[in-house]
């Protein structure tokens, strides 16, 4: 069993608190062989965050640069990052409660559907939204995830293959008309494969630029925190995780806003 699945079981001991997402979810969907770190969506409550912090503490984890694993910052869309050694490798773990581009309703659905699953991980639709990053390498995953979806509406929303979209349009012309307002490139299906391929590339650039802008807002908000981090990190090196967490919280309240304006 991988260290990430071990951690997931520990995080969820007695209660579902953590859902695997991002790279490890791509592995569980059999779209990747491995991922270099672990990402989880956590329940946005104090008990869940305390439990996860306790698991990390027993593993000898330490904070990496990021926000505190605290409800106030998680509610603001921040993420918390840790690492620890295991079997000669450095295990990196990332946590958030509000993944970008995933609606409150979709997130609530994920918690309901993943209850009782081992391991719990994001479905193709949520993972596709999370893959709309500023990294071009993430977009082939979206196309492959679309092929795992069973609802033709979702296939039309996420497919990145001109051939697949042309076939879907042949089978479901009414759905194409219905969804064109939501995904404008569907209106170009009638123009043929080359026009559709071009539209798919421009759509990707739009998604990448939107994510870059989102990241810039968090970078601007964390400038003072970043300047203070090297000194704080040296101080944390001598502390166990619970004590380090208390110190991170103390300093973050002075330097890192919980809410970020778009």
Residue, then its C-alpha position, 0 to 999 in steps of 0.5 A: x500500500x502506498x504511503x498516501x493510502x496509508x495516510x488516507x486511512x489514518x485521516x479517516x479513522x472513525x469518520x470521513x474527513x479527507x478525500x484524495x484529489x489531484x495527482x493521487x486521484x489521477x492514479x486511482x482513476x488509472x490515468x497516471x502511474x504515480x504522483x510525487x505528492x499527496x493532496x486531500x480535500x478536508x472537511x471544514x471543521x475543527x475536529x477534522x483539522x485537529x485529527x489530520x494534524x495529529x496524524x501528521x505529528x505522529x509521522x514527524x511532519x513539519x510545515x512547508x510554506x503555506x497557510x496554517x491548517x486552520x479553519x479560518x484560512x481554509x475557509x478563505x481558500x488557502x492551502x496548508x503544506x507539510x512534509x516528513x521522511x518515510x522509507x528514505x523519501x520525502x513525503x509531501x502533503x497538501x490540504x485544503x477545504x475549498x478546491x478551486x472551481x468546485x462549487x459548494x453543491x459539487x463538494x457536498x455531493x462528493x462528501x455524500x458519495x465518498x462516504x464509506x469508500x476506501x479510498x475516497x477520491x474525487x470523481x472525474x467531474x471534480x477532478x477535471x475542474x481541479x485540473x484546469x490549472x496554469x500547467x499545460x500538462x494537466x489538460x490531457x488529463x481532462x480529456x481522458x477524464x471526459x472519456x470516463x464520464x457516462x453522462x453525455x452532458x458531462x462529456x460535452x462539457x469536458x471533452x478535449x477531442x475534436x473527434x469525440x465532440x463531433x461524434x457526441x454532437x451527432x448523437x446528441x444535437x439538442x444537448x450541444x445547443x443546450x450547453x453552448x452557452x455554458x461552453x461556447x466552443x460547442x457552437x463551433x462544432x458545425x465549423x469542423x474539426x480544425x476550427x474545433x481543435x483551435x477553439x479547444x486550444x484557446x479555451x485552454x489558454x483562457x483557463x490557464x490565464x484565469x488560474x494564473x490570476x487566481x494564484x497572483x491574488x494569493x501571492x500578493x496577499x502572502x508577500x509579508x508572510x513569505x518574507x517572514x517565513x525563512x526566519x519562522x521556519x528556522x524557529x519551527x525546526x526545533x519544535x514538534x508539530x503541535x507546538x509549531x502549529x501554535x507558533x504558525x498560527x500566532x505569526x499568521x494572525x499578524x501577517x497572513x489575511x484569512x480572506x483574499x479579494x479577487 
